Amino acid sequence: MAELDPFGAPAGAPGGPALGNGLAGEEDPAAAFLAQQESEIAGIENDEAFAILDGGAPGPQAHGEPPGGPDANSRKQEAEWKEKAIKELEEWYARQDEQLQKTKANNRAAEEAFVNDIDESSPGTEWERVARLCDFNPKSSKQAKDVSRMRSVLISLKQTPLVH
């Protein structure tokens, strides 16, 4: 039975639904292209075809290996690379450990100095201690608020402390 369009005209009839590119009775070019691609893909998926095209014998081969298998030079080079990588990795771990030990020593020294500084409290040194905690570099941060007035007040208090 012929297909009917919504208006009741048979397919391929003048004024009826057209097949494919508008010509009655012709095959859809998109469908023909898809069928051709599917047949090519089916041929490509055949493992024996790959082996024959690569020049090897038919049958499955390991992926990533040349058809003749790995040769002695490539195995030797791979072993050298592995040895070199292990050696570099050990050197990197040694440098990291050395840097970690230095950082630990510096942190311990800084903590000890900080604790000694906190314990030290003699009269008249309060503003010096405050000044050590402040950054007096006027060009330290372009995006921060303007603290030049506060900086000048702290410097003046450090130079001439208030008398109680």
DSSP file (Angstrom, degrees, kcal/mol; ACC not computed):
  #  RESIDUE AA STRUCTURE BP1 BP2  ACC     N-H-->O    O-->H-N    N-H-->O    O-->H-N    TCO  KAPPA ALPHA  PHI   PSI    X-CA   Y-CA   Z-CA
    1    1 A M              0   0    0      0, 0.0     2,-0.1     0, 0.0     0, 0.0   0.000 360.0 360.0 360.0 138.0    0.0    0.0    0.0
    2    2 A A        -     0   0    0      1,-0.1     2,-0.1     8,-0.0     0, 0.0  -0.436 360.0-108.4 -75.5 146.0    1.4    3.4   -0.9
    3    3 A E        -     0   0    0     -2,-0.1     8,-1.6    14,-0.1     2,-0.4  -0.472  32.0-145.5 -73.3 145.7    2.2    5.8    1.9
    4    4 A L  B     -A   10   0A   0      6,-0.2    -1,-0.0    -2,-0.1    12,-0.0  -0.902   3.6-137.3-113.5 141.2   -0.2    8.8    2.3
    5    5 A D    >   -     0   0    0      4,-1.9     3,-2.4    -2,-0.4    11,-0.0  -0.363  44.6 -88.0 -82.5 174.7    0.7   12.3    3.3
    6    6 A P  T 3  S+     0   0    0      0, 0.0    -1,-0.1     0, 0.0    -2,-0.0   0.721 130.3  53.0 -58.1 -19.7   -1.5   14.1    5.8
    7    7 A F  T 3  S-     0   0    0      2,-0.1     9,-0.0     0, 0.0    -3,-0.0   0.437 119.5-107.5 -98.3   0.9   -3.6   15.4    2.8
    8    8 A G  S <  S+     0   0    0     -3,-2.4     8,-0.1     1,-0.3     0, 0.0   0.486  71.3 137.8  94.3   2.8   -4.2   12.0    1.4
    9    9 A A        -     0   0    0      6,-0.1    -4,-1.9     1,-0.1    -1,-0.3  -0.653  56.0-114.2 -83.7 139.2   -1.9   12.1   -1.7
   10   10 A P  B >   -A    4   0A   0      0, 0.0     3,-1.5     0, 0.0    -6,-0.2  -0.326  40.0 -88.9 -69.8 155.6    0.2    9.0   -2.4
   11   11 A A  T 3  S+     0   0    0     -8,-1.6     7,-0.2     1,-0.3    -8,-0.0  -0.383 112.7  19.2 -64.6 138.7    4.0    9.1   -2.1
   12   12 A G  T 3  S+     0   0    0      5,-2.0    -1,-0.3     1,-0.3    12,-0.2   0.263  94.9 123.6  85.6 -11.5    5.8   10.1   -5.3
   13   13 A A  S X  S-     0   0    0     -3,-1.5     3,-2.7     4,-0.2    -1,-0.3  -0.463  79.4 -83.7 -77.7 153.9    2.6   11.6   -6.8
   14   14 A P  T 3  S+     0   0    0      0, 0.0    -1,-0.1     0, 0.0     4,-0.0  -0.385 120.8  13.5 -59.0 127.6    2.7   15.3   -7.9
   15   15 A G  T 3  S+     0   0    0      1,-0.3    -6,-0.1    -2,-0.1     3,-0.1   0.395 109.7 108.7  86.4  -3.9    2.1   17.4   -4.8
   16   16 A G  S <  S-     0   0    0     -3,-2.7    -1,-0.3     1,-0.2     2,-0.1  -0.328  84.4 -62.1 -95.5-178.8    2.6   14.4   -2.5
   17   17 A P        -     0   0    0      0, 0.0    -5,-2.0     0, 0.0     2,-0.2  -0.436  54.9-137.7 -67.8 136.5    5.5   13.6   -0.2
   18   18 A A        -     0   0    0     -7,-0.2     2,-0.4    -2,-0.1     6,-0.1  -0.632   9.2-126.4 -94.1 151.9    8.8   13.3   -2.0
   19   19 A L    >>  -     0   0    0     -2,-0.2     3,-1.4     4,-0.2     4,-0.5  -0.795  67.7 -31.6 -95.4 138.7   11.5   10.6   -1.2
   20   20 A G  T 34 S+     0   0    0     -2,-0.4     8,-0.1     1,-0.3    -2,-0.1  -0.350 134.8   4.4  64.3-117.4   15.1   11.7   -0.5
   21   21 A N  T 34 S-     0   0    0     -2,-0.3    -1,-0.3     6,-0.2     3,-0.1   0.220 117.4 -82.4 -92.7  15.5   16.0   14.8   -2.4
   22   22 A G  T <4 S+     0   0    0     -3,-1.4     2,-0.5     1,-0.3    -2,-0.2   0.340  95.8 117.6 105.7  -7.6   12.7   15.4   -3.9
   23   23 A L    ><  -     0   0    0     -4,-0.5     3,-1.1    -5,-0.1    -1,-0.3  -0.821  67.2-118.8 -97.0 131.9   12.8   13.1   -6.8
   24   24 A A  T 3  S+     0   0    0     -2,-0.5     3,-0.1     1,-0.2    -6,-0.1  -0.438  90.9  11.2 -71.3 135.7   10.3   10.3   -6.9
   25   25 A G  T 3  S+     0   0    0      1,-0.3    -1,-0.2    -2,-0.2     2,-0.2   0.328  95.0 121.4  86.0  -7.4   11.6    6.8   -6.8
   26   26 A E    <   -     0   0    0     -3,-1.1    -1,-0.3    -7,-0.2     2,-0.2  -0.586  66.1-107.6 -90.2 154.1   15.3    7.6   -6.0
   27   27 A E        -     0   0    0     -2,-0.2    -6,-0.2     1,-0.1    -4,-0.1  -0.497  38.5-100.5 -78.2 147.5   17.1    6.3   -2.9
   28   28 A D     >  -     0   0    0     -2,-0.2     4,-2.0     1,-0.2     5,-0.2  -0.526  26.5-146.5 -66.8 123.9   17.9    8.7   -0.1
   29   29 A P  H  > S+     0   0    0      0, 0.0     4,-2.3     0, 0.0    -1,-0.2   0.835  97.4  54.8 -65.5 -31.5   21.6    9.8   -0.5
   30   30 A A  H  > S+     0   0    0      2,-0.2     4,-2.4     1,-0.2     5,-0.2   0.915 108.8  47.7 -66.7 -41.5   22.1   10.1    3.3
   31   31 A A  H  > S+     0   0    0      2,-0.2     4,-2.3     1,-0.2    -1,-0.2   0.892 111.5  50.8 -65.9 -39.0   20.9    6.5    3.8
   32   32 A A  H  X S+     0   0    0     -4,-2.0     4,-2.2     2,-0.2    -2,-0.2   0.911 110.7  49.1 -64.5 -41.8   23.2    5.3    0.9
   33   33 A F  H  X S+     0   0    0     -4,-2.3     4,-2.4     2,-0.2    -2,-0.2   0.925 111.3  49.0 -63.4 -45.0   26.2    7.1    2.5
   34   34 A L  H  X S+     0   0    0     -4,-2.4     4,-2.4     1,-0.2    -2,-0.2   0.898 110.5  50.7 -62.4 -40.7   25.4    5.6    6.0
   35   35 A A  H  X S+     0   0    0     -4,-2.3     4,-1.9     1,-0.2    -1,-0.2   0.905 110.9  49.3 -63.4 -40.7   25.1    2.1    4.5
   36   36 A Q  H  X S+     0   0    0     -4,-2.2     4,-2.0     2,-0.2    -2,-0.2   0.913 111.3  49.0 -64.4 -43.0   28.5    2.5    2.7
   37   37 A Q  H  X S+     0   0    0     -4,-2.4     4,-2.5     1,-0.2    -2,-0.2   0.898 109.7  52.1 -64.2 -40.8   30.2    3.7    5.9
   38   38 A E  H  X S+     0   0    0     -4,-2.4     4,-2.1     1,-0.2    -1,-0.2   0.889 109.2  49.3 -63.7 -38.8   28.7    0.8    7.9
   39   39 A S  H  X S+     0   0    0     -4,-1.9     4,-1.6     2,-0.2    -1,-0.2   0.885 111.8  48.9 -68.6 -36.9   30.1   -1.7    5.3
   40   40 A E  H  X S+     0   0    0     -4,-2.0     4,-1.9     2,-0.2    -2,-0.2   0.906 111.2  49.7 -66.9 -41.1   33.5   -0.1    5.4
   41   41 A I  H  X S+     0   0    0     -4,-2.5     4,-2.3     1,-0.2    -2,-0.2   0.892 107.4  54.4 -64.6 -39.5   33.6   -0.2    9.2
   42   42 A A  H  < S+     0   0    0     -4,-2.1     4,-0.3     1,-0.2    -1,-0.2   0.887 110.1  47.4 -61.8 -37.7   32.6   -3.8    9.2
   43   43 A G  H >< S+     0   0    0     -4,-1.6     3,-0.7     1,-0.2    -1,-0.2   0.850 111.2  51.0 -70.8 -33.9   35.6   -4.6    7.0
   44   44 A I  H 3< S+     0   0    0     -4,-1.9    -2,-0.2     1,-0.2    -1,-0.2   0.858 101.3  61.6 -71.5 -35.2   37.9   -2.5    9.2
   45   45 A E  T 3< S+     0   0    0     -4,-2.3     2,-0.6    -5,-0.1    -1,-0.2   0.614  77.4 105.3 -69.5 -10.1   36.8   -4.3   12.4
   46   46 A N    <>  -     0   0    0     -3,-0.7     4,-1.3    -4,-0.3     3,-0.4  -0.620  61.4-156.3 -73.8 114.0   38.1   -7.6   11.0
   47   47 A D  H  > S+     0   0    0     -2,-0.6     4,-2.0     1,-0.2    -1,-0.2   0.834  89.9  57.7 -62.8 -34.8   41.4   -8.3   12.8
   48   48 A E  H  > S+     0   0    0      1,-0.2     4,-2.1     2,-0.2    -1,-0.2   0.867 102.1  55.3 -66.4 -34.6   42.7  -10.6   10.1
   49   49 A A  H  > S+     0   0    0     -3,-0.4     4,-2.3     1,-0.2    -1,-0.2   0.902 107.2  50.4 -64.5 -39.7   42.4   -7.8    7.6
   50   50 A F  H  X S+     0   0    0     -4,-1.3     4,-2.3     1,-0.2     6,-0.2   0.930 109.7  50.1 -62.0 -45.5   44.6   -5.5    9.8
   51   51 A A  H  <>S+     0   0    0     -4,-2.0     5,-1.8     1,-0.2     4,-0.4   0.893 111.9  47.5 -62.8 -39.7   47.3   -8.1   10.2
   52   52 A I  H ><5S+     0   0    0     -4,-2.1     3,-1.0     1,-0.2    -1,-0.2   0.911 112.0  49.7 -68.5 -41.4   47.4   -8.7    6.4
   53   53 A L  H 3<5S+     0   0    0     -4,-2.3    -2,-0.2     1,-0.2    -1,-0.2   0.860 107.7  54.6 -65.4 -35.0   47.6   -5.0    5.7
   54   54 A D  T 3<5S-     0   0    0     -4,-2.3    -1,-0.2    -5,-0.2    -2,-0.2   0.561 118.3-112.2 -75.7  -7.1   50.4   -4.5    8.3
   55   55 A G  T < 5S+     0   0    0     -3,-1.0    -3,-0.2    -4,-0.4    -2,-0.1   0.499  79.7 117.4  91.0   3.1   52.4   -7.1    6.5
   56   56 A G  S   <S-     0   0    0     -5,-1.8    -1,-0.3    -6,-0.2     3,-0.1  -0.335  73.8 -81.1 -94.4 179.5   52.2   -9.6    9.4
   57   57 A A        -     0   0    0     10,-0.2    -1,-0.1     1,-0.1    -3,-0.1  -0.498  55.7 -92.3 -78.3 151.2   50.6  -13.0    9.5
   58   58 A P  S    S+     0   0    0      0, 0.0   -10,-0.1     0, 0.0    -1,-0.1  -0.334  85.6  71.0 -62.1 145.9   46.9  -13.3   10.0
   59   59 A G  S    S-     0   0    0    -12,-0.1     2,-0.1    -3,-0.1    -8,-0.1  -0.544  89.3 -49.3 129.2 164.9   45.9  -13.6   13.6
   60   60 A P        -     0   0    0      0, 0.0     2,-0.3     0, 0.0    -3,-0.1  -0.409  50.1-171.4 -72.5 143.6   45.7  -11.4   16.7
   61   61 A Q        -     0   0    0     -2,-0.1     2,-0.2   -14,-0.0    -2,-0.0  -0.926  32.9 -94.9-128.5 155.8   48.7   -9.4   17.7
   62   62 A A    >   -     0   0    0     -2,-0.3     3,-1.1     4,-0.1     2,-0.2  -0.474  44.8-114.8 -69.4 138.8   49.4   -7.4   20.9
   63   63 A H  T 3  S+     0   0    0      1,-0.2    -1,-0.1    -2,-0.2     0, 0.0  -0.497  96.0  26.3 -74.8 143.1   48.5   -3.7   20.5
   64   64 A G  T 3  S+     0   0    0      1,-0.3    -1,-0.2    -2,-0.2    -2,-0.0   0.367  97.8 105.0  89.7  -5.4   51.4   -1.2   20.7
   65   65 A E  S <  S-     0   0    0     -3,-1.1    -1,-0.3     5,-0.0    -4,-0.0  -0.845  75.8-111.4-107.3 146.2   54.0   -3.7   19.5
   66   66 A P    >   -     0   0    0      0, 0.0     3,-2.0     0, 0.0    -4,-0.1  -0.329  38.3-103.1 -66.6 159.6   55.6   -3.7   16.1
   67   67 A P  T 3  S+     0   0    0      0, 0.0   -10,-0.2     0, 0.0    -5,-0.1   0.826 122.3  48.3 -56.8 -34.1   54.7   -6.7   13.9
   68   68 A G  T 3  S-     0   0    0      1,-0.2    -3,-0.0   -12,-0.1   -12,-0.0   0.516 116.9-113.4 -84.0  -3.8   58.0   -8.4   14.5
   69   69 A G    <   -     0   0    0     -3,-2.0    -1,-0.2    -7,-0.1     2,-0.1  -0.117  52.2 -42.5  89.8 166.7   57.9   -7.9   18.3
   70   70 A P        -     0   0    0      0, 0.0     2,-0.1     0, 0.0    -5,-0.0  -0.440  62.8-139.4 -69.5 136.9   60.1   -5.7   20.4
   71   71 A D     >  -     0   0    0     -2,-0.1     4,-1.8     1,-0.1     5,-0.2  -0.367  24.7-101.2 -91.1 176.0   63.8   -5.9   19.4
   72   72 A A  H  > S+     0   0    0      1,-0.2     4,-2.5     2,-0.2     5,-0.2   0.862 117.9  55.3 -66.7 -37.5   66.8   -6.1   21.7
   73   73 A N  H  > S+     0   0    0      1,-0.2     4,-2.7     2,-0.2    -1,-0.2   0.916 108.4  47.2 -64.5 -42.6   67.7   -2.4   21.2
   74   74 A S  H  > S+     0   0    0      1,-0.2     4,-2.4     2,-0.2    -1,-0.2   0.894 112.9  49.2 -68.6 -36.7   64.3   -1.1   22.2
   75   75 A R  H  X S+     0   0    0     -4,-1.8     4,-2.1     2,-0.2    -1,-0.2   0.902 112.7  48.3 -65.9 -39.5   64.2   -3.4   25.3
   76   76 A K  H  X S+     0   0    0     -4,-2.5     4,-2.2     2,-0.2    -2,-0.2   0.921 112.5  48.1 -65.2 -44.0   67.7   -2.2   26.3
   77   77 A Q  H  X S+     0   0    0     -4,-2.7     4,-2.3     1,-0.2    -2,-0.2   0.899 110.7  51.4 -64.1 -40.6   66.7    1.5   25.8
   78   78 A E  H  X S+     0   0    0     -4,-2.4     4,-2.2     1,-0.2    -1,-0.2   0.897 109.5  49.9 -63.1 -40.3   63.6    0.9   27.9
   79   79 A A  H  X S+     0   0    0     -4,-2.1     4,-2.3     2,-0.2    -2,-0.2   0.895 110.3  50.5 -64.8 -40.4   65.6   -0.6   30.7
   80   80 A E  H  X S+     0   0    0     -4,-2.2     4,-2.6     2,-0.2    -2,-0.2   0.909 110.1  50.2 -63.7 -41.9   68.1    2.4   30.6
   81   81 A W  H  X S+     0   0    0     -4,-2.3     4,-2.7     1,-0.2    -2,-0.2   0.901 110.0  50.3 -63.5 -40.7   65.1    4.8   30.8
   82   82 A K  H  X S+     0   0    0     -4,-2.2     4,-2.4     2,-0.2    -1,-0.2   0.925 111.6  47.6 -64.3 -43.1   63.7    3.0   33.7
   83   83 A E  H  X S+     0   0    0     -4,-2.3     4,-2.4     1,-0.2    -2,-0.2   0.920 113.3  48.5 -62.1 -43.7   67.0    3.0   35.6
   84   84 A K  H  X S+     0   0    0     -4,-2.6     4,-2.6     1,-0.2    -2,-0.2   0.904 111.6  49.7 -63.8 -41.3   67.5    6.7   34.8
   85   85 A A  H  X S+     0   0    0     -4,-2.7     4,-2.3     2,-0.2    -2,-0.2   0.900 111.1  49.1 -64.9 -40.9   63.9    7.5   36.0
   86   86 A I  H  X S+     0   0    0     -4,-2.4     4,-2.2     2,-0.2    -2,-0.2   0.911 112.1  48.9 -64.4 -41.6   64.5    5.6   39.2
   87   87 A K  H  X S+     0   0    0     -4,-2.4     4,-2.2     2,-0.2    -2,-0.2   0.926 112.6  47.0 -64.5 -45.2   67.7    7.4   39.8
   88   88 A E  H  X S+     0   0    0     -4,-2.6     4,-2.4     1,-0.2    -1,-0.2   0.880 111.0  52.5 -64.4 -37.6   66.1   10.8   39.2
   89   89 A L  H  X S+     0   0    0     -4,-2.3     4,-2.4     2,-0.2    -1,-0.2   0.905 109.0  49.1 -64.9 -41.4   63.2    9.9   41.5
   90   90 A E  H  X S+     0   0    0     -4,-2.2     4,-2.2     2,-0.2    -2,-0.2   0.905 111.5  49.7 -64.0 -41.0   65.6    9.0   44.3
   91   91 A E  H  X S+     0   0    0     -4,-2.2     4,-2.5     2,-0.2    -2,-0.2   0.904 110.2  50.9 -63.0 -40.9   67.5   12.3   43.8
   92   92 A W  H  X S+     0   0    0     -4,-2.4     4,-2.6     1,-0.2    -2,-0.2   0.925 110.0  49.0 -63.6 -44.3   64.2   14.2   43.9
   93   93 A Y  H  X S+     0   0    0     -4,-2.4     4,-2.5     1,-0.2    -1,-0.2   0.890 110.6  51.5 -61.7 -38.7   63.2   12.5   47.1
   94   94 A A  H  X S+     0   0    0     -4,-2.2     4,-2.4     2,-0.2    -2,-0.2   0.925 111.4  46.7 -64.0 -44.3   66.6   13.3   48.7
   95   95 A R  H  X S+     0   0    0     -4,-2.5     4,-2.6     2,-0.2    -2,-0.2   0.913 112.9  49.9 -63.7 -42.1   66.3   17.0   47.7
   96   96 A Q  H  X S+     0   0    0     -4,-2.6     4,-2.4     2,-0.2    -2,-0.2   0.912 111.5  48.2 -62.8 -42.2   62.7   17.1   49.1
   97   97 A D  H  X S+     0   0    0     -4,-2.5     4,-2.3     2,-0.2    -2,-0.2   0.909 112.3  49.1 -65.1 -41.8   63.8   15.5   52.4
   98   98 A E  H  X S+     0   0    0     -4,-2.4     4,-2.2     2,-0.2    -2,-0.2   0.919 112.3  48.0 -63.1 -43.6   66.7   17.9   52.7
   99   99 A Q  H  X S+     0   0    0     -4,-2.6     4,-2.4     1,-0.2    -2,-0.2   0.886 110.5  52.3 -65.3 -38.3   64.5   20.9   52.0
  100  100 A L  H  X S+     0   0    0     -4,-2.4     4,-2.4     2,-0.2    -1,-0.2   0.907 108.8  49.8 -63.7 -42.1   61.9   19.6   54.5
  101  101 A Q  H  X S+     0   0    0     -4,-2.3     4,-2.3     2,-0.2    -2,-0.2   0.907 111.3  49.3 -63.7 -41.9   64.6   19.3   57.2
  102  102 A K  H  X S+     0   0    0     -4,-2.2     4,-2.6     2,-0.2    -2,-0.2   0.918 111.3  49.4 -62.6 -42.9   65.8   22.9   56.5
  103  103 A T  H  X S+     0   0    0     -4,-2.4     4,-2.5     1,-0.2    -2,-0.2   0.907 110.3  50.3 -63.7 -41.7   62.2   24.1   56.7
  104  104 A K  H  X S+     0   0    0     -4,-2.4     4,-2.4     2,-0.2    -1,-0.2   0.921 111.5  48.2 -61.6 -43.7   61.7   22.3   60.0
  105  105 A A  H  X S+     0   0    0     -4,-2.3     4,-2.3     1,-0.2    -2,-0.2   0.918 112.6  48.3 -63.6 -43.5   64.9   23.8   61.5
  106  106 A N  H  X S+     0   0    0     -4,-2.6     4,-2.5     1,-0.2    -1,-0.2   0.900 111.9  49.5 -63.9 -40.6   64.0   27.3   60.3
  107  107 A N  H  X S+     0   0    0     -4,-2.5     4,-2.5     2,-0.2    -1,-0.2   0.900 110.4  50.1 -66.3 -39.7   60.5   27.0   61.8
  108  108 A R  H  X S+     0   0    0     -4,-2.4     4,-2.4     2,-0.2    -2,-0.2   0.922 112.4  47.4 -63.7 -42.8   61.8   25.8   65.1
  109  109 A A  H  X S+     0   0    0     -4,-2.3     4,-2.4     2,-0.2    -2,-0.2   0.911 113.1  48.2 -64.8 -41.6   64.2   28.7   65.3
  110  110 A A  H  X S+     0   0    0     -4,-2.5     4,-2.3     2,-0.2    -2,-0.2   0.892 111.8  49.8 -66.0 -39.1   61.5   31.2   64.4
  111  111 A E  H  X S+     0   0    0     -4,-2.5     4,-2.6     2,-0.2    -2,-0.2   0.913 110.7  49.7 -65.3 -41.7   59.2   29.7   67.0
  112  112 A E  H  X S+     0   0    0     -4,-2.4     4,-2.4     1,-0.2    -2,-0.2   0.917 112.0  47.8 -63.4 -43.0   61.8   29.9   69.7
  113  113 A A  H  X S+     0   0    0     -4,-2.4     4,-2.2     2,-0.2    -1,-0.2   0.896 112.0  50.6 -64.1 -39.5   62.6   33.5   68.8
  114  114 A F  H  X S+     0   0    0     -4,-2.3     4,-2.2     2,-0.2    -2,-0.2   0.919 110.8  48.0 -64.7 -44.0   58.9   34.3   68.8
  115  115 A V  H  X S+     0   0    0     -4,-2.6     4,-2.1     1,-0.2    -2,-0.2   0.914 112.9  48.6 -63.9 -42.4   58.4   32.7   72.3
  116  116 A N  H  X S+     0   0    0     -4,-2.4     4,-1.4     1,-0.2    -1,-0.2   0.881 111.2  51.1 -63.1 -37.9   61.4   34.6   73.7
  117  117 A D  H  < S+     0   0    0     -4,-2.2    -2,-0.2     2,-0.2    -1,-0.2   0.872 109.3  49.7 -68.8 -37.3   60.1   37.8   72.2
  118  118 A I  H  < S+     0   0    0     -4,-2.2    -2,-0.2     1,-0.2    -1,-0.2   0.916 110.6  49.8 -66.8 -42.6   56.7   37.3   73.8
  119  119 A D  H  < S+     0   0    0     -4,-2.1     2,-0.7    -5,-0.2    -1,-0.2   0.804  94.4  84.9 -67.1 -28.7   58.2   36.6   77.2
  120  120 A E     <  +     0   0    0     -4,-1.4     2,-0.3    -5,-0.2    -1,-0.0  -0.644  51.6 155.9 -78.7 113.2   60.4   39.7   77.0
  121  121 A S        +     0   0    0     -2,-0.7    -3,-0.0     2,-0.0    -1,-0.0  -0.784   6.5 164.8-142.1  97.1   58.3   42.6   78.2
  122  122 A S    >   -     0   0    0     -2,-0.3     3,-1.6     1,-0.0     4,-0.1  -0.859  47.4 -92.9-108.7 148.5   60.2   45.6   79.5
  123  123 A P  T 3  S+     0   0    0      0, 0.0    -1,-0.0     0, 0.0    -2,-0.0  -0.321 108.9  25.8 -63.2 138.5   58.5   49.0   80.0
  124  124 A G  T 3  S+     0   0    0     38,-0.0     4,-0.2    -3,-0.0     3,-0.1   0.346  98.7  88.6  93.9  -5.4   58.9   51.4   77.1
  125  125 A T    <>  +     0   0    0     -3,-1.6     4,-2.0     1,-0.1     5,-0.2   0.321  55.1  98.0-105.3   8.5   59.3   48.7   74.4
  126  126 A E  H  > S+     0   0    0      1,-0.2     4,-2.2     2,-0.2     5,-0.1   0.924  84.8  46.6 -62.4 -45.0   55.6   48.1   73.7
  127  127 A W  H  > S+     0   0    0      1,-0.2     4,-2.5     2,-0.2    -1,-0.2   0.821 109.3  55.0 -71.2 -28.9   55.6   50.4   70.6
  128  128 A E  H  > S+     0   0    0      2,-0.2     4,-1.8    -4,-0.2    -1,-0.2   0.906 108.6  49.0 -66.1 -39.9   58.8   48.8   69.3
  129  129 A R  H  X S+     0   0    0     -4,-2.0     4,-1.1     2,-0.2    -2,-0.2   0.900 112.3  47.9 -65.3 -40.5   57.0   45.4   69.5
  130  130 A V  H >X S+     0   0    0     -4,-2.2     4,-0.8     1,-0.2     3,-0.5   0.913 109.5  53.3 -64.6 -41.8   54.0   46.8   67.7
  131  131 A A  H >< S+     0   0    0     -4,-2.5     3,-0.6     1,-0.2    -1,-0.2   0.839 103.9  56.3 -63.5 -33.7   56.2   48.3   65.0
  132  132 A R  H 3< S+     0   0    0     -4,-1.8    -1,-0.2     1,-0.2    -2,-0.2   0.815 106.9  50.2 -66.8 -29.8   57.9   44.9   64.4
  133  133 A L  H << S+     0   0    0     -4,-1.1     2,-0.3    -3,-0.5    -1,-0.2   0.642 100.7  80.3 -82.6 -14.0   54.5   43.4   63.7
  134  134 A C  S << S-     0   0    0     -4,-0.8     2,-0.7    -3,-0.6    17,-0.0  -0.643  77.3-128.7 -97.2 150.6   53.5   46.1   61.2
  135  135 A D        -     0   0    0     -2,-0.3     5,-0.1     1,-0.1    -3,-0.1  -0.873  23.6-179.4 -96.4 113.9   54.5   46.4   57.6
  136  136 A F        +     0   0    0     -2,-0.7    -1,-0.1    -5,-0.1     3,-0.0   0.243  42.8 116.9 -99.3  13.3   55.9   49.9   57.0
  137  137 A N    >   -     0   0    0      1,-0.2     3,-1.4     2,-0.0     4,-0.2  -0.734  52.9-157.5 -81.6 115.3   56.7   49.5   53.4
  138  138 A P  T 3  S+     0   0    0      0, 0.0     3,-0.3     0, 0.0    -1,-0.2   0.709  90.0  50.3 -69.3 -18.3   54.4   52.0   51.6
  139  139 A K  T 3  S+     0   0    0      1,-0.2     3,-0.2    -3,-0.0    -2,-0.0   0.091  76.6 109.3-105.2  23.0   54.5   50.1   48.3
  140  140 A S  S <  S+     0   0    0     -3,-1.4     2,-0.4     1,-0.2    -1,-0.2   0.894  87.3  11.7 -69.6 -40.3   53.6   46.7   49.7
  141  141 A S        -     0   0    0     -3,-0.3     3,-0.3    -4,-0.2    -1,-0.2  -0.966  50.8-167.3-145.3 124.6   50.1   46.4   48.2
  142  142 A K  S    S+     0   0    0     -2,-0.4    -1,-0.1     1,-0.2    -2,-0.1   0.759  92.6  51.3 -78.4 -25.2   48.5   48.5   45.6
  143  143 A Q  S    S+     0   0    0      2,-0.0    -1,-0.2     3,-0.0     3,-0.1   0.538  89.9  95.8 -93.4  -6.6   45.0   47.1   46.3
  144  144 A A  S    S-     0   0    0     -3,-0.3     3,-0.1     1,-0.1    -3,-0.0  -0.347  85.5 -90.5 -80.3 163.6   44.9   47.6   50.0
  145  145 A K        -     0   0    0      1,-0.1     2,-0.6    -2,-0.1    -1,-0.1  -0.288  51.8 -89.5 -68.0 159.5   43.4   50.7   51.7
  146  146 A D        +     0   0    0      1,-0.1     3,-0.1    -3,-0.1    -1,-0.1  -0.615  51.5 165.0 -74.9 116.0   45.5   53.7   52.4
  147  147 A V     >  +     0   0    0     -2,-0.6     4,-2.4     1,-0.1     5,-0.2   0.027  36.2 116.5-118.9  24.1   47.1   53.2   55.8
  148  148 A S  H  > S+     0   0    0      1,-0.2     4,-2.3     2,-0.2     5,-0.1   0.862  76.0  52.2 -64.3 -35.3   49.8   55.9   55.5
  149  149 A R  H  > S+     0   0    0      2,-0.2     4,-2.1     1,-0.2    -1,-0.2   0.933 110.9  46.3 -67.4 -44.5   48.3   57.9   58.3
  150  150 A M  H  > S+     0   0    0      1,-0.2     4,-2.4     2,-0.2    -2,-0.2   0.899 111.7  53.2 -62.5 -40.2   48.3   55.0   60.7
  151  151 A R  H  X S+     0   0    0     -4,-2.4     4,-2.3     1,-0.2    -2,-0.2   0.920 109.0  48.1 -61.1 -44.2   51.8   54.1   59.6
  152  152 A S  H  X S+     0   0    0     -4,-2.3     4,-2.2     1,-0.2    -1,-0.2   0.872 110.7  51.8 -67.1 -35.4   53.0   57.7   60.5
  153  153 A V  H  X S+     0   0    0     -4,-2.1     4,-2.2     2,-0.2    -2,-0.2   0.928 111.1  47.4 -64.9 -44.7   51.3   57.5   63.9
  154  154 A L  H  X S+     0   0    0     -4,-2.4     4,-2.0     2,-0.2    -2,-0.2   0.892 111.6  50.2 -64.4 -40.1   53.0   54.2   64.8
  155  155 A I  H  X S+     0   0    0     -4,-2.3     4,-2.1     2,-0.2    -1,-0.2   0.921 111.2  48.4 -64.7 -42.3   56.4   55.5   63.7
  156  156 A S  H  X S+     0   0    0     -4,-2.2     4,-2.6     1,-0.2    -2,-0.2   0.888 111.7  49.8 -66.2 -36.9   56.0   58.7   65.8
  157  157 A L  H  < S+     0   0    0     -4,-2.2    -1,-0.2     1,-0.2    -2,-0.2   0.838 109.2  52.5 -69.0 -31.5   54.9   56.6   68.8
  158  158 A K  H  < S+     0   0    0     -4,-2.0    -2,-0.2    -5,-0.2    -1,-0.2   0.904 113.9  42.4 -68.4 -40.3   57.9   54.3   68.3
  159  159 A Q  H  < S+     0   0    0     -4,-2.1    -2,-0.2     1,-0.3    -1,-0.2   0.907 132.4  19.8 -74.7 -41.2   60.3   57.3   68.3
  160  160 A T  S  < S-     0   0    0     -4,-2.6    -1,-0.3    -5,-0.2    -2,-0.1  -0.787  84.4-156.4-130.7  89.3   58.7   59.2   71.1
  161  161 A P        -     0   0    0      0, 0.0     2,-0.1     0, 0.0    -3,-0.1  -0.201  28.6 -95.0 -65.2 156.6   56.5   56.9   73.3
  162  162 A L        -     0   0    0     -5,-0.1     2,-0.5     1,-0.1   -38,-0.0  -0.413  35.2-130.7 -69.1 144.9   53.7   58.2   75.4
  163  163 A V              0   0    0      1,-0.1    -1,-0.1    -2,-0.1    -3,-0.0  -0.861 360.0 360.0-100.2 131.3   54.5   59.0   79.0
  164  164 A H              0   0    0     -2,-0.5    -1,-0.1     0, 0.0    -2,-0.0   0.432 360.0 360.0 -90.4 360.0   52.1   57.5   81.6
